Amino acid sequence: MRELAGKCVMVVGLGVTGRSLACYLATRGARLVLTDRRSDLDASGLPAAEVSLGPEDRAWLDGVDLVVASPGVPRDSLLLREAIAARIPVVSEIELASDALAGPIVAITGTNGKSTVTVLLGEILKRAGMRPFVGGNLGTPLIDAVGGAHDVAVVEVSSYQLEWIEKFRPFIAIHLNLSDDHFDRYRGLDDYGAAKARIFENQDANDWAILNRDDPNIWKLCERIKARVVSFGMSATSLTPAIRPDGARLIFDKGRERTAIDSNALRLSGRHNLSNAMAAAAAALLLGVNPSLIERTFADFKGLPHRVEFVRQRDGVAYVDDSKGTNVGAVVEALAAVSAPVILIAGGLDKGGDYAPLRAPFKEKVKSAILIGAAREQMRAALAGAAPITCVEKLADAVRHAATIAAAGDTVLLSPACSSFDQFKDYAERGRIFQELVRAL
């Protein structure tokens, strides 16, 4: 465990994770320097510390022994760059937490589906009588698990969190998929993918890596992974260990050992959720969970809010909230999961990805697209000719227009392919307001 008592530790970024870090470090006897670019930040409730707010200043690093970066802090932060130049160690919250945790860690990453797999696996383990910590990027920081009565930590990890690891080593690491996202932070798919792939960096032959064999960007990682590999996917495979669909069953094949799970029990719709279920089931089986408990959890699990979530039916029109669909890959999967014809509401703040992969599903399933927010004209230009397109400014305008043009049998789907920060606090607020607007029709 890293020695922190008496050390001067800087926390960069005082959001939810930064505040948890500050409290943890204070209990370990560290001297704290807490920083945030927001000069108007409310610093109440923080432990005793030197607090520096506003534009970053190199002088804040004077006397600092260790820097811990919160996930939202960009790599080009002046403090992080200057710390590296001065050879002051920079680590992430998950690095610090994993160093202090005694039990095994199951870490889940990928562009889409991370939260669903994390929560679903946590529910399976609870049903099996275990005491999992469930959190990470989806909510409660992993550092909050330190000192808790947990058998295992099930943690969603983002590329941001993986940027500053040193020894972070999950017993089971799951990589779900990789598609264009966060190009406001990364130089392209290779740069983004390299950050994600660090989840396997410190594993060895005693660990497990669960990989999507249907995603070439993920499957090619096998070449350099040291852990034992389990593949999941829709495609058939002769490789083992692997999990695959077979009619109404999921078959987990470990060579001489084969386990069947009833996939009809799964309440979640869409091929992406079947893929998510395979990844969660594989991890649970590796942890020794009985297949019947996995089936019972599948039957009870309703999914997470704002992820292809049915809102209501009105005059024969289904309204579906996929506000969490903040990238093109997620929208492709959402369109595949709902019934055509689709009236799609998309748009928001552009994240630097390519909208071209939407052209084919637009032509196949989209009756009309209503584009909103800062990226609407950019999306219109990229998708011109793939489907009829209308641009409006606000979400409320889009919902009203969708209700006007929808006919019985249509699906109105909010799946933005963009972040929410042009008009909303986050995707959850956008989804909540969409649902309120739909129920008010």
C-alpha positions as CSV (number, residue, x, y, z in Angstrom):
1,M,0.0,0.0,0.0
2,R,1.3,3.5,-0.9
3,E,2.6,5.4,2.0
4,L,0.7,8.7,2.4
5,A,1.1,9.8,6.0
6,G,3.0,13.0,6.1
7,K,3.2,13.3,2.3
8,C,2.0,16.5,0.5
9,V,-0.7,15.3,-1.9
10,M,-2.4,17.5,-4.5
11,V,-5.9,16.6,-5.8
12,V,-6.6,18.2,-9.2
13,G,-10.4,18.6,-9.7
14,L,-12.9,18.8,-6.9
15,G,-16.0,17.2,-8.3
16,V,-17.5,14.0,-6.8
17,T,-14.3,12.0,-7.2
18,G,-12.1,14.8,-6.0
19,R,-14.0,15.3,-2.8
20,S,-14.0,11.6,-2.0
21,L,-10.2,11.6,-2.6
22,A,-9.7,14.5,-0.3
23,C,-11.6,12.7,2.5
24,Y,-9.7,9.5,2.0
25,L,-6.3,11.2,1.9
26,A,-7.1,13.1,5.1
27,T,-7.8,9.8,6.9
28,R,-4.4,8.5,5.7
29,G,-2.6,11.5,7.3
30,A,-1.7,13.3,4.0
31,R,-1.2,17.0,3.9
32,L,-3.6,18.2,1.2
33,V,-3.4,20.7,-1.6
34,L,-6.8,20.9,-3.3
35,T,-7.2,22.6,-6.7
36,D,-9.9,23.3,-9.2
37,R,-10.1,25.5,-12.3
38,R,-13.5,26.8,-11.2
39,S,-13.0,29.9,-9.1
40,D,-16.6,29.9,-7.9
41,L,-16.5,26.4,-6.5
42,D,-18.1,25.8,-3.1
43,A,-15.2,24.5,-1.0
44,S,-17.4,23.8,2.1
45,G,-17.3,20.3,3.5
46,L,-13.8,19.7,2.4
47,P,-11.2,18.5,5.0
48,A,-8.5,20.8,6.2
49,A,-6.3,21.7,3.3
50,E,-4.6,24.4,1.2
51,V,-7.3,25.2,-1.4
52,S,-6.4,26.9,-4.7
53,L,-9.2,27.8,-7.1
54,G,-9.2,29.4,-10.6
55,P,-6.6,29.5,-13.3
56,E,-3.9,26.9,-12.7
57,D,-0.5,28.1,-11.3
58,R,2.8,26.2,-11.4
59,A,3.5,27.5,-7.9
60,W,0.8,25.4,-6.5
61,L,3.0,22.4,-7.0
62,D,5.8,23.6,-4.7
63,G,6.4,21.0,-2.1
64,V,3.9,18.5,-3.5
65,D,5.0,14.8,-3.4
66,L,2.1,13.2,-5.3
67,V,-0.6,14.4,-7.7
68,V,-4.0,12.6,-8.0
69,A,-6.0,13.6,-11.1
70,S,-9.8,13.5,-11.1
71,P,-11.3,11.9,-14.2
72,G,-12.6,15.1,-15.7
73,V,-9.2,16.8,-15.7
74,P,-7.8,16.9,-19.2
75,R,-4.3,15.5,-20.0
76,D,-3.1,19.0,-21.1
77,S,-3.8,20.5,-17.7
78,L,-0.9,22.8,-16.8
79,L,-0.6,21.2,-13.3
80,L,-0.4,17.7,-14.8
81,R,2.1,18.7,-17.4
82,E,4.3,20.6,-14.9
83,A,4.1,17.7,-12.4
84,I,5.4,15.3,-15.0
85,A,8.1,17.7,-16.0
86,A,9.2,18.0,-12.4
87,R,9.0,14.2,-12.0
88,I,6.2,14.4,-9.4
89,P,4.2,11.1,-9.7
90,V,0.7,11.6,-11.2
91,V,-1.9,8.9,-10.6
92,S,-5.6,8.4,-11.0
93,E,-8.2,7.7,-8.3
94,I,-8.6,4.1,-9.4
95,E,-4.8,3.6,-9.0
96,L,-4.9,4.9,-5.4
97,A,-8.0,2.9,-4.6
98,S,-6.9,-0.4,-6.1
99,D,-3.6,-0.2,-4.2
100,A,-5.6,-0.1,-0.9
101,L,-8.2,-2.8,-1.7
102,A,-7.7,-6.3,-0.5
103,G,-10.4,-8.2,-2.6
104,P,-10.5,-8.9,-6.3
105,I,-11.5,-6.2,-8.8
106,V,-13.7,-6.7,-11.8
107,A,-13.2,-3.7,-14.1
108,I,-15.5,-2.9,-17.1
109,T,-14.7,-0.5,-19.9
110,G,-15.9,0.1,-23.5
111,T,-17.5,2.9,-25.4
112,N,-21.1,1.7,-24.7
113,G,-22.7,-0.6,-22.2
114,K,-20.3,-0.2,-19.3
115,S,-22.9,0.9,-16.7
116,T,-25.4,-1.8,-17.7
117,V,-22.8,-4.5,-17.4
118,T,-21.4,-3.1,-14.1
119,V,-24.8,-2.9,-12.4
120,L,-26.1,-6.2,-13.9
121,L,-23.0,-8.1,-12.6
122,G,-23.3,-6.4,-9.2
123,E,-26.9,-7.6,-9.0
124,I,-25.9,-11.2,-10.0
125,L,-23.2,-11.2,-7.3
126,K,-25.6,-9.9,-4.6
127,R,-28.1,-12.7,-5.5
128,A,-25.2,-15.2,-5.1
129,G,-24.7,-14.0,-1.5
130,M,-21.6,-11.9,-2.1
131,R,-21.0,-8.3,-0.9
132,P,-19.9,-6.4,-4.0
133,F,-19.0,-2.8,-4.2
134,V,-20.6,-1.5,-7.4
135,G,-19.5,1.9,-8.7
136,G,-16.6,3.7,-10.3
137,N,-17.3,5.9,-13.3
138,L,-21.1,5.4,-13.1
139,G,-21.4,7.0,-9.7
140,T,-19.7,6.2,-6.4
141,P,-15.9,6.5,-6.7
142,L,-13.9,3.3,-6.2
143,I,-11.9,5.1,-3.4
144,D,-15.1,4.9,-1.3
145,A,-14.8,1.1,-1.3
146,V,-11.6,1.2,0.7
147,G,-12.3,0.0,4.2
148,G,-15.7,-1.3,3.3
149,A,-17.0,-4.8,4.0
150,H,-16.8,-6.0,0.3
151,D,-15.9,-9.4,-1.2
152,V,-15.3,-7.9,-4.6
153,A,-15.3,-4.6,-6.3
154,V,-17.2,-4.3,-9.6
155,V,-16.1,-1.0,-11.1
156,E,-16.9,0.8,-14.4
157,V,-13.7,2.5,-15.6
158,S,-13.4,5.2,-18.3
159,S,-10.5,6.0,-20.6
160,Y,-10.0,9.1,-18.5
161,Q,-9.4,7.1,-15.3
162,L,-7.1,4.7,-17.1
163,E,-4.8,7.5,-18.3
164,W,-2.9,7.7,-15.0
165,I,-2.6,4.2,-13.8
166,E,0.6,2.5,-12.7
167,K,-0.2,-0.8,-11.1
168,F,-4.0,-1.0,-11.4
169,R,-4.7,-4.7,-12.0
170,P,-8.2,-6.1,-12.1
171,F,-8.6,-9.9,-11.6
172,I,-11.2,-9.7,-14.4
173,A,-11.1,-7.0,-17.0
174,I,-13.9,-6.6,-19.5
175,H,-13.7,-4.6,-22.7
176,L,-17.1,-4.3,-24.4
177,N,-16.6,-2.3,-27.6
178,L,-14.8,0.6,-29.2
179,S,-16.2,3.3,-31.5
180,D,-15.7,7.0,-32.1
181,D,-16.2,9.0,-28.9
182,H,-14.5,11.7,-26.8
183,F,-12.6,13.1,-29.8
184,D,-12.7,16.5,-28.0
185,R,-10.1,14.9,-25.7
186,Y,-8.3,12.3,-28.0
187,R,-6.5,12.6,-31.3
188,G,-8.6,9.8,-32.9
189,L,-9.7,6.2,-32.4
190,D,-6.2,4.9,-31.9
191,D,-5.4,7.3,-29.2
192,Y,-8.8,6.7,-27.5
193,G,-8.4,3.0,-27.9
194,A,-4.9,3.0,-26.4
195,A,-6.2,4.6,-23.2
196,K,-9.0,2.0,-22.9
197,A,-6.6,-0.9,-23.5
198,R,-4.6,0.0,-20.5
199,I,-7.2,-1.9,-18.4
200,F,-5.2,-5.1,-19.3
201,E,-1.7,-3.5,-18.9
202,N,-0.8,-5.0,-15.5
203,Q,-2.7,-8.3,-15.7
204,D,-0.8,-11.7,-15.8
205,A,-1.6,-15.3,-16.4
206,N,-3.6,-15.6,-13.1
207,D,-6.1,-13.0,-14.3
208,W,-8.9,-13.0,-16.9
209,A,-9.7,-10.7,-19.8
210,I,-13.2,-10.8,-21.3
211,L,-13.1,-9.5,-24.9
212,N,-15.7,-8.8,-27.6
213,R,-14.6,-11.1,-30.5
214,D,-17.1,-9.3,-32.8
215,D,-15.3,-6.0,-32.5
216,P,-12.0,-6.0,-34.5
217,N,-10.7,-3.1,-32.5
218,I,-11.1,-5.1,-29.3
219,W,-10.2,-8.6,-30.6
220,K,-6.8,-7.5,-31.9
221,L,-5.8,-6.8,-28.3
222,C,-5.4,-10.5,-27.8
223,E,-2.0,-10.3,-29.4
224,R,-0.5,-8.6,-26.4
225,I,-2.7,-9.5,-23.4
226,K,-1.0,-11.7,-20.8
227,A,-4.2,-12.7,-19.0
228,R,-6.4,-15.7,-19.9
229,V,-8.9,-14.6,-22.5
230,V,-12.6,-15.3,-22.6
231,S,-14.4,-14.1,-25.7
232,F,-18.1,-13.1,-26.1
233,G,-20.1,-12.2,-29.1
234,M,-22.9,-13.1,-31.5
235,S,-20.6,-15.0,-33.9
236,A,-19.8,-18.7,-33.7
237,T,-16.3,-19.6,-32.6
238,S,-14.2,-22.7,-32.1
239,L,-12.0,-20.9,-29.6
240,T,-12.4,-21.5,-25.9
241,P,-13.1,-20.2,-23.3
242,A,-16.0,-18.4,-25.0
243,I,-19.6,-17.5,-24.4
244,R,-22.1,-17.4,-27.3
245,P,-25.8,-17.5,-28.0
246,D,-27.4,-20.8,-29.1
247,G,-31.1,-20.5,-29.7
248,A,-32.7,-19.6,-26.3
249,R,-29.5,-20.3,-24.4
250,L,-26.1,-18.7,-23.7
251,I,-23.4,-21.4,-23.8
252,F,-20.2,-20.8,-21.8
253,D,-17.6,-23.2,-23.2
254,K,-14.4,-23.8,-21.4
255,G,-13.3,-26.8,-23.4
256,R,-14.1,-29.8,-21.3
257,E,-16.7,-27.8,-19.3
258,R,-19.9,-26.3,-20.8
259,T,-22.5,-24.3,-19.0
260,A,-25.9,-23.2,-20.4
261,I,-27.9,-20.2,-19.3
262,D,-31.5,-19.5,-20.4
263,S,-31.3,-16.2,-22.3
264,N,-35.2,-16.1,-22.6
265,A,-35.1,-14.9,-19.0
266,L,-33.4,-11.6,-20.1
267,R,-35.8,-8.7,-19.9
268,L,-33.6,-6.3,-21.8
269,S,-34.2,-5.9,-25.5
270,G,-31.7,-5.4,-28.3
271,R,-28.7,-7.2,-29.5
272,H,-26.4,-4.9,-27.6
273,N,-28.1,-6.0,-24.3
274,L,-27.7,-9.6,-25.2
275,S,-24.0,-8.8,-25.7
276,N,-23.9,-7.0,-22.4
277,A,-25.6,-10.0,-20.7
278,M,-23.0,-12.4,-22.1
279,A,-20.1,-10.3,-20.7
280,A,-21.7,-10.1,-17.3
281,A,-22.6,-13.8,-17.2
282,A,-19.0,-14.8,-18.2
283,A,-17.6,-12.7,-15.3
284,A,-20.1,-14.2,-12.9
285,L,-19.3,-17.7,-13.9
286,L,-15.6,-17.1,-13.5
287,L,-16.4,-15.9,-10.0
288,G,-18.2,-19.2,-9.3
289,V,-21.8,-18.1,-9.5
290,N,-24.4,-20.8,-10.1
291,P,-26.1,-20.4,-13.6
292,S,-29.6,-20.5,-12.1
293,L,-28.8,-17.3,-10.1
294,I,-27.7,-15.6,-13.3
295,E,-31.0,-16.5,-15.0
296,R,-33.0,-15.2,-12.0
297,T,-31.2,-11.9,-12.1
298,F,-31.7,-11.6,-15.9
299,A,-35.5,-12.0,-15.2
300,D,-35.6,-9.3,-12.6
301,F,-33.1,-6.7,-14.1
302,K,-35.0,-3.9,-15.7
303,G,-32.0,-2.0,-17.0
304,L,-30.8,1.5,-16.3
305,P,-32.6,4.8,-16.9
306,H,-32.2,6.6,-20.2
307,R,-30.8,3.6,-22.0
308,V,-33.4,2.6,-24.6
309,E,-36.0,3.1,-21.9
310,F,-39.7,2.9,-22.9
311,V,-41.5,6.0,-21.6
312,R,-45.1,5.7,-22.8
313,Q,-47.4,4.8,-25.7
314,R,-49.7,7.5,-27.0
315,D,-52.1,7.1,-29.9
316,G,-50.3,4.0,-31.0
317,V,-46.9,5.8,-31.0
318,A,-44.1,4.5,-28.7
319,Y,-41.8,7.0,-27.1
320,V,-38.3,5.8,-26.0
321,D,-35.6,7.6,-24.0
322,D,-32.0,6.8,-25.0
323,S,-30.5,10.0,-23.7
324,K,-27.4,8.0,-22.7
325,G,-26.8,7.4,-26.4
326,T,-24.1,10.1,-26.6
327,N,-22.1,8.7,-29.5
328,V,-22.8,7.3,-32.9
329,G,-22.2,3.6,-31.9
330,A,-24.8,3.9,-29.2
331,V,-27.4,5.3,-31.7
332,V,-26.8,2.5,-34.2
333,E,-27.5,0.0,-31.4
334,A,-30.6,1.9,-30.2
335,L,-32.0,2.0,-33.7
336,A,-31.5,-1.7,-34.0
337,A,-33.3,-2.3,-30.7
338,V,-36.6,-0.4,-31.5
339,S,-39.3,-1.0,-34.1
340,A,-39.5,1.0,-37.3
341,P,-40.6,3.4,-38.6
342,V,-38.5,5.6,-36.3
343,I,-38.7,9.4,-35.7
344,L,-35.3,10.1,-34.3
345,I,-34.5,13.1,-32.1
346,A,-30.7,13.6,-32.1
347,G,-28.1,16.4,-31.6
348,G,-26.5,18.3,-28.8
349,L,-22.8,19.2,-28.4
350,D,-20.6,17.6,-31.0
351,K,-17.8,15.3,-29.6
352,G,-15.7,15.2,-32.7
353,G,-16.8,11.8,-34.1
354,D,-17.9,10.8,-37.6
355,Y,-21.7,10.7,-38.2
356,A,-21.4,8.7,-41.5
357,P,-22.0,5.3,-39.8
358,L,-25.6,6.5,-39.2
359,R,-26.4,6.8,-42.9
360,A,-27.2,3.1,-43.4
361,P,-29.5,2.7,-40.4
362,F,-31.1,6.1,-41.2
363,K,-32.0,4.8,-44.7
364,E,-33.3,1.5,-43.2
365,K,-35.3,2.6,-40.2
366,V,-35.6,6.4,-39.8
367,K,-38.8,7.9,-41.1
368,S,-37.7,11.4,-40.1
369,A,-34.8,12.9,-38.1
370,I,-35.3,15.9,-35.9
371,L,-31.9,17.5,-35.0
372,I,-31.4,19.8,-32.0
373,G,-28.7,21.8,-30.3
374,A,-25.3,23.1,-31.2
375,A,-24.4,20.2,-33.6
376,R,-27.7,20.2,-35.6
377,E,-26.4,21.9,-38.8
378,Q,-23.2,19.8,-38.7
379,M,-25.3,16.6,-38.4
380,R,-27.7,17.8,-41.1
381,A,-24.8,18.2,-43.6
382,A,-23.3,14.8,-42.7
383,L,-26.6,12.9,-43.0
384,A,-28.3,14.8,-45.9
385,G,-30.2,12.4,-48.1
386,A,-30.2,9.5,-45.7
387,A,-33.7,10.5,-44.3
388,P,-35.9,13.6,-44.1
389,I,-34.3,16.0,-41.7
390,T,-35.8,18.9,-39.7
391,C,-33.7,21.2,-37.5
392,V,-35.0,22.9,-34.4
393,E,-33.2,24.5,-31.5
394,K,-34.7,23.0,-28.3
395,L,-35.7,19.5,-27.2
396,A,-39.3,20.8,-26.4
397,D,-39.6,21.9,-30.1
398,A,-38.4,18.5,-31.2
399,V,-40.9,16.5,-29.1
400,R,-43.8,18.7,-30.2
401,H,-42.8,18.3,-33.9
402,A,-42.4,14.5,-33.5
403,A,-45.8,14.2,-31.9
404,T,-47.3,16.1,-34.9
405,I,-45.8,13.9,-37.6
406,A,-45.9,10.5,-35.8
407,A,-48.5,7.9,-36.8
408,A,-49.7,4.8,-35.1
409,G,-46.9,2.1,-35.2
410,D,-44.1,4.7,-35.2
411,T,-41.4,4.9,-32.5
412,V,-40.2,8.3,-31.4
413,L,-36.6,7.8,-30.1
414,L,-34.4,10.2,-28.3
415,S,-30.8,9.0,-29.0
416,P,-28.7,12.1,-29.5
417,A,-25.2,10.9,-30.7
418,C,-23.9,14.0,-28.9
419,S,-23.2,15.2,-25.3
420,S,-25.8,17.2,-23.5
421,F,-23.7,20.1,-22.3
422,D,-24.9,22.7,-24.8
423,Q,-28.4,22.8,-23.1
424,F,-28.4,20.5,-20.1
425,K,-26.4,19.6,-17.0
426,D,-25.9,16.0,-18.2
427,Y,-27.5,13.2,-20.1
428,A,-29.8,12.3,-17.2
429,E,-31.3,15.8,-17.0
430,R,-31.9,15.7,-20.8
431,G,-33.6,12.3,-20.5
432,R,-35.7,13.4,-17.5
433,I,-36.9,16.5,-19.4
434,F,-37.7,14.4,-22.5
435,Q,-39.8,12.1,-20.4
436,E,-41.6,15.0,-18.8
437,L,-42.3,16.5,-22.2
438,V,-43.6,13.2,-23.6
439,R,-45.9,12.6,-20.6
440,A,-47.3,16.1,-21.0
441,L,-48.4,15.5,-24.6
